Amino acid sequence: MNAAINFTTEIWRDGGHFVAWAPELDVSSMGNTIDEARKNLREAMGLFVDEAERMGTLRDILEESGYVRSVEGWRAPEILAIEKMSVAVS
């Protein structure tokens, strides 16, 4: 049975491109549009998961990242807040 691994996606503009990032596993990708960045991140996550499975480390990586195994698949840790903060610089 195939299981799903869910993840959060944050997307921001970097110059003329868009960066998509999955913070739970620190995987990112980019594209010329938001949709392309999103699609490329999904592909990058798939490659990451495939390689971790091949190496036999996927379960350890997911558990160390706070994922919990459920009937539906791997549930990501719940993100409670995403905030922009600042600190003064001299």
N, C-alpha and C positions, 0 to 999 in steps of 0.2 A: 504494500500500500504506500502510495506517495503521500507525504505530509507537506504542509505549507509552513514557511518561515515568514512571519510578518515583520515588517520594519517600518520605521518612520522615514519620511523623505522631507528634507529641507532643501529649498531651491533658492538661489540668489544669483544676481547678475555679477559677472566679473568681466569688465570691459565689454566686448561685443559678444560674449558667450554667457551661457547659463551653467551653473554648477549645481549638481544634485548630490546630496550627501545623505547616507543612512548612518546616523550617529550611533546606533546600538552596536554596530560592527565596524564602524569607521571606514566604510567603503564609499567612494565617490566616483563620479564621472561627470562629463560635461557635454553640451551640445549647443547648436546655434539657436535653438528655440527651447522653450520650457518643455514641450512634449518630447523633443529629441533628447534633452538631458535626462528626463524621466525614463525614457526607453533605454538609454545607454546605462543608466544606473541599474535598472532591472537586469540587463545583460551582465553588467559587472558583478552584481550580487550572485547571479546564477553561476558565473565562472568561479567566484570565490567559494561558494558552497560546494560546487563540483570538486574543486581542488582540495578543499578541507576533507570532503568525504573520501577522496582518493588517498589522502595521507592518513586517514583514520583519526583525524583530530576535530571533526565537526562537533561532536557531542561536547567535548571539553571546551571548545571555543564558545559555543552557545551558552553552556552553563556558567562559564566565567563571565559572560556578558550579561547575565541576569535572566536569560530565557528560561521558560518553564515548559516542559513537555506536556501536551494535552492530547485528547483524542483527535482534535482537528489538526494538530501539528505543533510547532514550536511557537509559544506566545512570548512576544517581546516584553521587556519590563515596561510598566506603565510610566509614561512621561507625565509628570505632574504639572510642569510649567516650562514654557519657553519664554524667556524674557531678554530684552536688550538692557544691558547695564553699562555703566561707565565708571571709570576711575580717573582721577586727575593725573596729569603728567606735567612735569616741569620743563 
